[in-house]
Amino acid sequence: MTPFQPAARGIDLIIRAERPGDREAVFAVNRDAFGSEFEPKLVDELRKTPAFIPELSLVATVDGVVAGYILFIRLVILKGPAECPALGLAPLAVAPPRQNRGIGTALVLAGLAAGERCGHRLVFVVGRPQYYGRFGFVAARVRGFEVAFPVPDDTFMVRELVPGAMQGIGGLVKHPIVLNS
Ligand SMILES: CC(C)(COP(=O)(O)OP(=O)(O)OC[C@H]1O[C@@H](n2cnc3c(N)ncnc32)[C@H](O)[C@@H]1OP(=O)(O)O)[C@@H](O)C(=O)NCCC(=O)NCCS
């Protein structure tokens, strides 16, 4: 991915693919944003799996320092014997002192654009509809998708990267680690 500078609120922001030397900073951003080591450890585990897509593991830097992170992994949608590929967005994190300045928005928009450029068609997320709704994510269950762990209907969301990509798909969305299979 070519690094680019999105419009953010008065800061020198660059979004680029994660590099090997970013690992510790990415860990810290996730830990500090979520207040837990669950998410950063999950990212470390995902890096070891085929679900990890280096081009879709993005950092946001402010003045050269990692201030935000977003990851899109490979998922599959199971429908009987058929499998359909998709992306899963998680986690998204912005360092607490840098929040509410457009960094999360820039990461989501850059990630969706990169996913589309890489030829992906659908993205799932489990998160707050008040946040993800602004990027075009909509409730997934009512559109025929299911996930094998308990989540409230409105937090399990999907977004098309290609118009019409949801049509005729439906099925069980399988996560490489959370579903443990
Ligand atoms: C959620 C998060 C990534 C947003 O990043 P950010 O850079 O602070 O967000 P932006 O500046 O792009 O957007 C700010 C907007 O998001 C809203 N927002 C921030 N966090 C939110 C949340 N958890 N739920 C709903 N809305 C949220 C703000 O109210 C603000 O709304 P406005 O534009 O109408 O004023 C960041 O707050 C974060 O890292 N939170 C902790 C980890 C987390 O919850 N990750 C996402 C899981 S759903």
The ligand as an SDF file (V2000), in Angstrom:
LIG
                    3D

 48 50  0  0  0  0  0  0  0  0999 V2000
  -13.3240    3.7740   18.5070 C   0  0  0  0  0  0  0  0  0  0  0  0
  -12.0180    4.4910   18.1190 C   0  0  0  0  0  0  0  0  0  0  0  0
  -11.1670    3.5880   17.2710 C   0  0  0  0  0  0  0  0  0  0  0  0
  -12.4060    5.7330   17.3270 C   0  0  0  0  0  0  0  0  0  0  0  0
  -11.2180    6.3670   16.8700 O   0  0  0  0  0  0  0  0  0  0  0  0
  -11.0970    7.9560   16.9000 P   0  0  0  0  0  0  0  0  0  0  0  0
   -9.8960    8.3340   16.1570 O   0  0  0  0  0  0  0  0  0  0  0  0
  -11.1940    8.3810   18.3190 O   0  0  0  0  0  0  0  0  0  0  0  0
  -12.4350    8.3560   16.1370 O   0  0  0  0  0  0  0  0  0  0  0  0
  -12.6570    9.5110   15.0770 P   0  0  0  0  0  0  0  0  0  0  0  0
  -11.9620   10.7510   15.5400 O   0  0  0  0  0  0  0  0  0  0  0  0
  -12.3870    9.0310   13.7380 O   0  0  0  0  0  0  0  0  0  0  0  0
  -14.2060    9.6770   15.2060 O   0  0  0  0  0  0  0  0  0  0  0  0
  -14.7200   10.3230   16.3150 C   0  0  0  0  0  0  0  0  0  0  0  0
  -16.1910   10.0500   16.3800 C   0  0  0  0  0  0  0  0  0  0  0  0
  -16.3810    8.7000   16.7790 O   0  0  0  0  0  0  0  0  0  0  0  0
  -17.2080    8.6600   17.9170 C   0  0  0  0  0  0  0  0  0  0  0  0
  -16.7550    7.5550   18.7510 N   0  0  0  0  0  0  0  0  0  0  0  0
  -15.5430    7.3760   19.2890 C   0  0  0  0  0  0  0  0  0  0  0  0
  -15.5230    6.2310   19.9760 N   0  0  0  0  0  0  0  0  0  0  0  0
  -16.7350    5.6750   19.8500 C   0  0  0  0  0  0  0  0  0  0  0  0
  -17.3370    4.4910   20.3440 C   0  0  0  0  0  0  0  0  0  0  0  0
  -16.6610    3.6260   21.1010 N   0  0  0  0  0  0  0  0  0  0  0  0
  -18.6140    4.2330   20.0010 N   0  0  0  0  0  0  0  0  0  0  0  0
  -19.3160    5.0770   19.2330 C   0  0  0  0  0  0  0  0  0  0  0  0
  -18.8040    6.2320   18.7460 N   0  0  0  0  0  0  0  0  0  0  0  0
  -17.5270    6.5150   19.0580 C   0  0  0  0  0  0  0  0  0  0  0  0
  -16.9920    9.9950   18.5900 C   0  0  0  0  0  0  0  0  0  0  0  0
  -18.0870   10.3480   19.3910 O   0  0  0  0  0  0  0  0  0  0  0  0
  -16.8770   10.9310   17.3880 C   0  0  0  0  0  0  0  0  0  0  0  0
  -18.1520   11.2380   16.8770 O   0  0  0  0  0  0  0  0  0  0  0  0
  -18.4230   12.5700   15.9940 P   0  0  0  0  0  0  0  0  0  0  0  0
  -17.5670   12.4560   14.7670 O   0  0  0  0  0  0  0  0  0  0  0  0
  -19.8650   12.4950   15.6860 O   0  0  0  0  0  0  0  0  0  0  0  0
  -17.9960   13.6930   16.8640 O   0  0  0  0  0  0  0  0  0  0  0  0
  -11.1970    4.9320   19.3830 C   0  0  0  0  0  0  0  0  0  0  0  0
  -12.0260    5.7390   20.1760 O   0  0  0  0  0  0  0  0  0  0  0  0
  -10.6760    3.7660   20.1870 C   0  0  0  0  0  0  0  0  0  0  0  0
   -9.5650    3.3010   19.9530 O   0  0  0  0  0  0  0  0  0  0  0  0
  -11.4730    3.3090   21.1800 N   0  0  0  0  0  0  0  0  0  0  0  0
  -11.0600    2.2160   22.0290 C   0  0  0  0  0  0  0  0  0  0  0  0
  -11.0390    0.9180   21.2770 C   0  0  0  0  0  0  0  0  0  0  0  0
  -12.3510    0.6130   20.5830 C   0  0  0  0  0  0  0  0  0  0  0  0
  -13.4160    0.7660   21.1680 O   0  0  0  0  0  0  0  0  0  0  0  0
  -12.2500    0.1830   19.3020 N   0  0  0  0  0  0  0  0  0  0  0  0
  -13.3790   -0.0180   18.4240 C   0  0  0  0  0  0  0  0  0  0  0  0
  -14.2370   -1.1470   18.8190 C   0  0  0  0  0  0  0  0  0  0  0  0
  -15.9150   -0.9040   18.2010 S   0  0  0  0  0  0  0  0  0  0  0  0
  1  2  1  0
  2  3  1  0
  2  4  1  0
  2 36  1  0
  4  5  1  0
  5  6  1  0
  6  7  2  0
  6  8  1  0
  6  9  1  0
  9 10  1  0
 10 11  2  0
 10 12  1  0
 10 13  1  0
 13 14  1  0
 14 15  1  0
 15 16  1  0
 15 30  1  0
 16 17  1  0
 17 18  1  0
 17 28  1  0
 18 19  1  0
 18 27  1  0
 19 20  2  0
 20 21  1  0
 21 22  1  0
 21 27  2  0
 22 23  1  0
 22 24  2  0
 24 25  1  0
 25 26  2  0
 26 27  1  0
 28 29  1  0
 28 30  1  0
 30 31  1  0
 31 32  1  0
 32 33  2  0
 32 34  1  0
 32 35  1  0
 36 37  1  0
 36 38  1  0
 38 39  2  0
 38 40  1  0
 40 41  1  0
 41 42  1  0
 42 43  1  0
 43 44  2  0
 43 45  1  0
 45 46  1  0
 46 47  1  0
 47 48  1  0
M  END
$$$$
